[in-house]
Amino acid sequence: MSLNKTKAMSTINLSAIIDNKLTTLSSKYGNLLLKLSIGMIYIWFGVLEFFPGLSPAEKLAGDTLSTLTLHMIDQEYLIWILAAMELAIGLGLVLWPKSKALIFVVFIHMMGTLTPMFFFPELVFNTPPFGFSIVGQYIMKNFVIISALIMAYSKRS
């Protein structure tokens, strides 16, 4: 057998070994890792909200929550409530990753994160309906989180 064929065969074998290992890791730990990583995102973003000026979404979140509550509650309190909710969701995903009730709370939160698209389209789109601003991109990433949680909490988990 020529050196090139031997090298090609060992590359194919290494590729198969890596593929098998990744498949095994994914089936064994994939759902848990999704839940934990999304939990960490929630914890991180929730903690940022407790410190005025640190969260890039603070103003948008405050304006959205204020609009949702018909401007009847001070934005500072609303941000604190949001921060506590996000922190609680994150801790729930990390500490109780098998809690399916938690996913309901996450979906309620995610629906709220999508409302700026309707309340403040001028902030979300540079060129409607497909040209997203950085704020719009920030919102759109939530579809990845929603999809990942659907997968993580599917019947296979």
C-alpha positions as CSV (number, residue, x, y, z in Angstrom):
1,M,0.0,0.0,0.0
2,S,1.3,3.4,-0.9
3,L,2.1,6.0,1.7
4,N,-0.7,8.3,0.4
5,K,-3.3,5.5,0.7
6,T,-2.1,4.8,4.2
7,K,-2.2,8.4,5.2
8,A,-5.7,8.7,3.7
9,M,-6.9,5.6,5.5
10,S,-5.6,6.9,8.9
11,T,-7.3,10.3,8.3
12,I,-10.6,8.5,7.6
13,N,-10.1,6.4,10.7
14,L,-9.3,9.4,12.8
15,S,-12.4,11.2,11.4
16,A,-14.6,8.3,12.2
17,I,-13.2,8.1,15.8
18,I,-13.8,11.8,16.3
19,D,-17.3,11.5,14.9
20,N,-18.2,8.6,17.1
21,K,-16.8,10.4,20.2
22,L,-18.7,13.6,19.4
23,T,-21.9,11.6,18.8
24,T,-21.6,9.8,22.1
25,L,-20.9,13.0,24.0
26,S,-23.8,14.7,22.3
27,S,-26.3,12.0,23.0
28,K,-25.1,11.7,26.6
29,Y,-24.6,15.3,27.6
30,G,-25.9,17.5,24.7
31,N,-29.3,18.4,26.3
32,L,-27.7,19.1,29.7
33,L,-25.0,21.3,28.1
34,L,-27.7,23.3,26.2
35,K,-29.7,23.9,29.4
36,L,-26.6,24.9,31.4
37,S,-25.2,27.2,28.8
38,I,-28.5,29.0,28.3
39,G,-28.8,29.1,32.1
40,M,-25.4,30.8,32.2
41,I,-26.5,33.4,29.6
42,Y,-29.6,34.2,31.7
43,I,-27.5,34.5,34.9
44,W,-25.0,36.7,33.1
45,F,-27.5,39.0,31.5
46,G,-29.6,39.1,34.7
47,V,-26.7,40.1,36.9
48,L,-25.8,42.9,34.4
49,E,-29.3,44.4,34.8
50,F,-28.6,45.0,38.5
51,F,-25.8,47.4,37.6
52,P,-27.2,50.5,35.8
53,G,-25.3,51.1,32.5
54,L,-23.7,47.7,32.2
55,S,-26.4,45.9,30.1
56,P,-26.5,46.9,26.5
57,A,-30.3,46.1,26.5
58,E,-31.1,48.1,29.6
59,K,-32.7,51.1,27.9
60,L,-34.6,48.9,25.4
61,A,-35.8,46.6,28.2
62,G,-36.9,49.6,30.3
63,D,-38.8,51.2,27.5
64,T,-40.5,48.0,26.5
65,L,-41.5,47.1,30.1
66,S,-42.7,50.6,30.6
67,T,-44.8,50.5,27.5
68,L,-46.2,47.0,28.5
69,T,-47.2,48.4,31.9
70,L,-48.7,51.6,30.4
71,H,-46.0,53.7,32.1
72,M,-47.6,53.0,35.5
73,I,-44.4,51.6,37.1
74,D,-41.1,53.2,37.4
75,Q,-38.5,51.8,34.9
76,E,-35.9,51.3,37.6
77,Y,-38.2,48.9,39.4
78,L,-39.1,47.2,36.2
79,I,-35.5,46.6,35.4
80,W,-34.9,45.2,38.9
81,I,-37.8,42.8,38.4
82,L,-36.5,41.8,35.0
83,A,-33.0,41.2,36.4
84,A,-34.4,39.1,39.3
85,M,-36.6,37.1,36.8
86,E,-33.6,36.5,34.4
87,L,-31.4,35.5,37.3
88,A,-34.1,33.1,38.7
89,I,-34.5,31.6,35.2
90,G,-30.8,31.1,34.8
91,L,-30.4,29.6,38.3
92,G,-33.3,27.3,37.6
93,L,-31.8,26.1,34.3
94,V,-28.5,25.5,36.0
95,L,-29.7,24.0,39.3
96,W,-32.8,22.1,38.1
97,P,-32.2,21.4,34.4
98,K,-34.9,18.7,34.3
99,S,-37.7,21.2,35.3
100,K,-40.1,21.4,32.4
101,A,-42.2,24.0,34.3
102,L,-39.3,26.4,33.9
103,I,-39.6,26.3,30.1
104,F,-43.0,27.9,30.4
105,V,-41.5,30.9,32.2
106,V,-38.7,31.1,29.7
107,F,-41.2,31.2,26.8
108,I,-43.2,34.0,28.6
109,H,-39.9,35.9,28.9
110,M,-38.9,35.3,25.3
111,M,-42.3,36.6,24.1
112,G,-41.5,39.8,26.0
113,T,-38.1,40.0,24.4
114,L,-39.7,40.0,21.0
115,T,-42.2,42.8,21.6
116,P,-39.7,45.6,20.8
117,M,-40.1,44.5,17.2
118,F,-43.6,45.7,17.3
119,F,-43.3,48.6,19.8
120,F,-40.1,50.1,18.5
121,P,-39.5,49.0,14.9
122,E,-37.4,52.1,14.2
123,L,-34.9,50.7,16.8
124,V,-35.0,47.1,15.5
125,F,-34.7,47.6,11.8
126,N,-32.4,49.7,9.6
127,T,-34.3,48.7,6.5
128,P,-37.6,46.9,7.3
129,P,-38.4,44.1,7.3
130,F,-35.1,42.3,6.9
131,G,-32.3,44.8,7.6
132,F,-31.8,44.5,11.4
133,S,-30.0,47.1,13.5
134,I,-27.7,45.8,16.2
135,V,-30.7,45.9,18.5
136,G,-32.6,43.8,16.1
137,Q,-29.8,41.3,15.9
138,Y,-29.7,41.2,19.7
139,I,-33.4,40.3,19.7
140,M,-33.1,37.8,16.9
141,K,-30.6,35.7,18.7
142,N,-33.4,34.8,21.1
143,F,-34.8,32.5,18.4
144,V,-31.7,30.4,18.8
145,I,-32.3,30.2,22.5
146,I,-35.9,29.3,22.0
147,S,-35.0,26.5,19.4
148,A,-32.2,25.2,21.7
149,L,-34.6,24.9,24.6
150,I,-37.2,23.2,22.5
151,M,-34.6,20.6,21.5
152,A,-33.2,20.3,25.1
153,Y,-36.7,19.7,26.5
154,S,-38.0,17.4,23.8
155,K,-39.0,13.9,24.7
156,R,-35.5,12.7,24.2
157,S,-34.1,14.6,27.2
